[in-house]
Amino acid sequence: MSNTAFIKPALAEHKARLLEEGLQTLFAKDTNRFEQFSAQCNGLLLDYSKNLIDEDSFAQLLDLAEKADLRKKVEAMFKGEPINNTEKRQVLHTALRANPNDISNAIAEDITTAKNRIYELSDKLSSGKLKGHTGKQIDTVVNIGVGGSDLGPYMAVEALTAYHAQDTRFVFVSNIDPVHISRTLKSCDPETTLFIICSKTFTTLETLANANAARDWFLTHQPDEAAIGAHFLAVSTNLEAAAKFGIPEQNLYPMWDWVGGRYSLWSAIGITIALAIGKQQFESFLSGAREMDQHFRQADFKANLPVIMALLGIWYSDYFGAQTQALICYDQNLSQFPAYLQQLDMESNGKSVKKNGQAVDYATGAILWGGVGTNTQHSFHQLIHQGTHLIPVDFIVGTRSTDPISDQQAALFSNCLAQSQAMMQGRSKSSLIEELNDQGVEGVDATFLADHRYVEGNKPSNTLVYEKLTPYVLGQLIALYEHKIFAQSVLWDINAFDQWGVELGKQLSKQITSVLHDPGKADQQDSSTRGLIEFFSRHQK
Ligand SMILES: O=P(O)(O)OC[C@H]1O[C@H](O)[C@H](O)[C@@H](O)[C@@H]1O
């Protein structure tokens, strides 16, 4: 952690004091911690009391947001200033869920037209009127895309299973690994499958390869190219390339360069979500996000969920040196949420230069990882409780299940609370020795075991709680994290909306592919890459 410019001495002092004092003492001193350090936005509760903060340090953190002119920069985003300064683009994913009257006419009409076309298609699918070329009803939808054109829709279609309007099967194919598309095609019927090719640029290697494979497969079963119109749709900003691929004009759905790929599930890239849950539920999904937008714009920073979470993330990254941040969803519906958020967060804030191009001298985006509780308790929680790293955790949990059985939801909820409590309070050596003595283990044996069983505690976490996962709640959650990430980028003074680092790997993969096809070019490669290419070539038969 290098931090010459970003670290405020007063906060650094608070950090040392609070770490020493510890969470248990903070709770003992102030019995109202929950009231003081919790906030709500339309039914979504954030309990952030189990963090290493008190009134003074939190006030100083809030001051960081004021000093960074966060309020003004939030408005600049919503008003469509070109804040993506390396690509000279506006950042307007929030317009996709806004009331048309609240955004510029120039884009409101395009958005409404695209949405209405998607809803028409969705109505046709749910009423059984969407037919393949032989007149059979479409029963499988295959989304072909990668990155932002896959992760968001995949996550949301999974998360909202309880709200699907019909029995249509939704499948997501993303990987260039031929296993992915080939196994999917084996499970599809060419008469009843609809392929949706999602690519903002329509140049992405994986998506084009998989789309070609799907089209070839389709044409081997149905050689009449005209039949493609009943089975292939595309979503892109590059409608020309999609049309060249062979998608008929009426099957092309536009998106715009002011929507970042990882923010694109609100655009036509989210077509599978609307197909799965239908117009009414999709509107509710949008309204959850819209109300979080209003909250982010209007609420005082001290009651503003995205701002609070952003500041706490910065607190641990830049003052405590925490390199990672875990997200543990105690909701099976959210099984894909950590993977989705990895792109959203790490592609946005994995930057090491400021907006003006100067190198930062402080830590930026944390390494985000996670999974679904309670499963994660039986895999990596050990390291959180007793390992050597400080890992702040976001817990996410509902009070009611979408699919209740017996009292399992109460067991799920209590496990979630038990984990954050264990992280916070730990287990002291003296209480362990007492317990061991009661069990008849004495002296050095008791000390030895207590040394191993000791849990330090003092590990911070947030807990986000909602009633039941609905489209509305999912909209709130996604927008909450989008804005948290944006607020952090403002404080770190980095551009959250470009991703130049991804390009290098893409360029090199093209060069290496050409060497694989023409091994004569291999001597331009380093010896490791050359050796691996030679191994590949020798093992093709
Ligand atoms: O939607 P596409 O243009 O096919 O792009 C798909 C993905 O490509 C790259 O990996 C970018 O880094 C991602 O941000 C993007 O979501």
PDBQT file of the ligand as one rigid body, heavy atoms in Angstrom, charges set to zero:
ROOT
HETATM    1  O1  LIG A 601     -20.444  -7.226 -26.067  1.00  0.00    +0.000 OA
HETATM    2  P1  LIG A 601     -19.122  -7.426 -26.699  1.00  0.00    +0.000 P 
HETATM    3  O2  LIG A 601     -18.738  -6.291 -27.598  1.00  0.00    +0.000 OA
HETATM    4  O3  LIG A 601     -19.067  -8.742 -27.434  1.00  0.00    +0.000 OA
HETATM    5  O4  LIG A 601     -18.042  -7.450 -25.581  1.00  0.00    +0.000 OA
HETATM    6  C1  LIG A 601     -17.987  -8.438 -24.604  1.00  0.00    +0.000 C 
HETATM    7  C2  LIG A 601     -16.928  -8.107 -23.566  1.00  0.00    +0.000 C 
HETATM    8  O5  LIG A 601     -15.695  -7.920 -24.259  1.00  0.00    +0.000 OA
HETATM    9  C3  LIG A 601     -14.561  -7.564 -23.481  1.00  0.00    +0.000 C 
HETATM   10  O6  LIG A 601     -14.197  -8.607 -22.642  1.00  0.00    +0.000 OA
HETATM   11  C4  LIG A 601     -14.823  -6.338 -22.641  1.00  0.00    +0.000 C 
HETATM   12  O7  LIG A 601     -13.752  -6.162 -21.757  1.00  0.00    +0.000 OA
HETATM   13  C5  LIG A 601     -16.107  -6.500 -21.858  1.00  0.00    +0.000 C 
HETATM   14  O8  LIG A 601     -16.395  -5.300 -21.185  1.00  0.00    +0.000 OA
HETATM   15  C6  LIG A 601     -17.252  -6.840 -22.784  1.00  0.00    +0.000 C 
HETATM   16  O9  LIG A 601     -18.418  -6.996 -22.030  1.00  0.00    +0.000 OA
ENDROOT
TORSDOF 0
